């Protein structure tokens, strides 16, 4: 298939492009910058420089490339700007889906999130409701995810990959990244994350496993799928392990935590054949310092 990867130079996209090529797909990847587009070409794919907010340009690119499927990995999280990413999910996805429809594309895979579920007991499954009544700023994030997924669903087949907390190369959780800076006391560290060593539960996924899921999802039916590892964990469990891997101080253990932080189940993804090479954050974090 010819796959159009929107966001080909992001943390997931940069790993996704070579995986798609190895699987025998033709790939066209996008970047907002000339340097990013050149990086995609060096990987062996075709590349276009385009801004997803330029509606006319997006239509022109999709019409010219005429892909069989679109994989949407666009965010604007490098500067930890939640509202900018919400705009990508609302307006950017609208432009991308409208252009895909005009180009006759019937399938899309989008990057969503697994920590947007309403409070409840135990890891959340895909059938459970989103936390649409959440206070800001979480409320805006959840609304952005809903807009992303609802817009994508206008195509015949739309798979929403609800990723857990991404860690590994190119993420905030890599050595020397924003999380290490925040844990070291840097007041200028830019990230949007819960770094409390408390009872709140998170589900993680290594960025390479996230990329592999995007390839697999090209053959999946429509709907949301949690892409998380096998071990949801409390902050008091995972944060000291991460701090040790990053060689930074671990915060003191505290009680409590947000009631929506419950983790997610990967049962559906595993039933479809996805197998994380990093089934636990424990082994994954240990490799960060390798």
N, C-alpha and C positions, 0 to 999 in steps of 0.2 A: 504493500500500500504506500501511497504518498501521504506522509504525515506532516502537518503544519504545526510546529511547536512555537507557541507564543510564550516568550520568556525563556529563550533557549540558553541564556547566559546566567540565569539565577542558580541558586544552590542546587535545586533539583534538575533544572534544565541542562546544566553543563554535564551532568552525568547521564541524563536521559538520551541526549543526541547520539553518543556512541553506542549505547545499548540498542537503539532503534536501527542504526546502520548495521550493526552486527546481526540483528534479526532479519536483515534483508530488506528493510523498508527504505524508500526514498524519503529524504528529510529536507524540509525547508524550515529554518529557524529564524526567529526575529530577535532584534536587539534595538534599543533606542539609540545606541551610539555606533559610530563607524568602527571603533575598536572592537566592540562586542560582536558586530557582524563579521569582522575579519576573524575573530576567534572561532566562530561557528564554521567558517569556511576551512580553517586549518584542521578542524575535526573531520572534514570530508563531506560536509553537508552544504546545501545551498543556503544562502542567507539574504535577508532583507533588513534594511534599517527602517523602522517604522515606529511611530508613537501610537499606542492603542487609543488615545483620545482624539486622534486625527481620523474622524469617521470616514472621510472621503478616501484617505490613503489606505486605510484598512480594507475598504471595499475593493480598491484597485488591486491590492496585493492578493487578496483571496481570489478574485476573479482571474488574475493572471496566472496564479499557481495551480488553481483548481485541484486542491488536495482531496483525498478520500476521507480524511478525518483531521480534526483539530485537537491538539492537546494544549490546554490553557494552564500555564504555570506562572502567570504574571502575578506579582505582588509589588509593593513599594515599601518593603520593610527594612531596607538597608539603613535608613535613618530613623528607624523605630517610630514612624509616623503612622499611627493607626488609622486616622481619617483619610490619609492619602491612599492607603490600601483599601479602605472601604470604597473610595471613589473608583479604584481599579475594578473592584468586584461589581459595583453597580454600573457605572458608565462604560468602562472598558469592556466588560463582558457583553453589555448590550451591543456595542459596536461590533464586537467579534462575532456574536451570534447572528446579528442581522446580515453581516457580510458573508458568513458561512451559508446562510439560507440562500442568499442571492447567487452564490457560487455552486449551489446544489449539494453542499456537504450535509450528510445525514447523521454523522457521529461526532460527538465531542466528549473529551475527558477533561475534567476541571479539578484544580487544586482547591480543596475545601479544608475544614478543620474538625477535629474530633473533640474539642473542648467547648462546644457550644450547646451541649445538651442541658435541659432543665435539671435542677437538683433532684436527686433520687438515691436509691440504695444500690450499691454495687456498680460495676462497670456498665456503661450505657451501650445498648444495642441500637442499630440503625432505625428501628421502629419507634424509638422514643422521641418525644417532642423536643424542639429546640427551646432554648431559654429566652423566649421572645419578650418576657416581662422583666428582664434584667435591668438594673440601674446602669447609668452611664459610668464609665465608657464602655463597659461590656455590652450594654444594650445595642450600641451602634455597631459593634463588631458582629454580633449575632444577626442583626438586621442586614448587614452587608453580605454575610454568608447566605442568608435566605434569598436575597436578591440574586446572588451569583448562581445558586442552584436552580431557582425557579426560571431564570432567564435561559440557562443552559438546557433545561428540560423542554424548551420549545423545539429543539431539534428531535429527530426521530429517536435517536439513542443518545442518552446523556448519562455518563457515569461521574458521580461526584466523589472524589477520593478525599475522605475526611482523615487527613493526616494527624497523627499525634505530634507531640513536640519534636521538631526536627533537630537532630544533633549530628555532628560530623563536619567534614570540610565545607567551608562556605557558610556555616550557620553561626548564630550567636554563641553556640556551645563549643566551638572549636578552641584549641589552645591559643591564648592570646586574644580571644574574641571578647565580645561585649559582656558575657556572663562572667568571665574571669576578671574583667576590669571591675564590674560591679561588686563581686565578692571581695575584691582587693580594696574596696573603699573608694573607687574612682567616682566622684559625683557627676562626671560628665559622660559616664557610660550610657550608651543609647540602646535600649532594648525595651520590649514589652513582655514581661515574664513574671511569674510568681516564684520568687526565690526565698520562700519561707520554709525553714526546717520544721514543718508543722504536720498536722494530720491531713492536710489536703492531698488528694490523690491525682497523680498525673500519669498519662500514658505517653511513651516515647516511641520514635521510629528513627532509625538511622537513615540519613539522606539517601544512601545508596539503595536501601530497601524501598524507600519511597519512589525512587526512579524506576525500579523494577516493577513496582505495582502499576505505574502508568503504562508500561509496555503491556503487561498482562491485561489491563482494563480495556484495551482495544478489542478484546473478544468477549467482554462481559455485557450482560443486559443492563438496561437503564436502572438508575437509582443510586442512593448513597452507599458507600462502603467504607467502614473504618479501616484505616491502614495504620496499625499500631503493633507494638511488640507484644509478647505473651505475658508481661509482668507489670500491670499497673502498680504504682508504689506511692507511699506517703512521702511527703517532702522530708520528713525526719529520717527516712531510709535512703533516698537517692541523692539528696544534696550533699551529705558528707562524702559519699563515694565520688561524686563529680568533682567536688573541691579538691580531693586528694589527687584525682587524675589530672586536674589543671594546675596543681601545685599552688593553690591559693587557700586562704583561711576559710574554714567552714563556719557558717553562722550558728549561733546558739539555738538549741532545740526549743521550740515554743509550742504551746497548746493551740488548738483550734485550727482555723483556716476556712476559706470560702466554701459554702455548702454545695456549690455547683461543681467543685473540683473532685470528680468521682472516677475519672479514668474511663476507658472505653474497651469494648470487647472486639477481638479480631476474628470471631468465629465465622462470620460470613466470608471474609476474605480468604481464610484458610479453606473453607468449603469449596472455593472456586480455584484452588490450586496455588494461591500465593503463599510462599514460604519465606519468612525473613531470614536472611543470613545472620542477622544479629537478633536472636529471639529474646534477648534480655538486655536492658540498659546496663546491667552489671558487667557483662563481657564487652559491650560496646564502649562504655566509658573507659574501661581498662585499656582499650586500644587507642584512645585519644592521645595518650602520652607515649605511645610506642614510636 
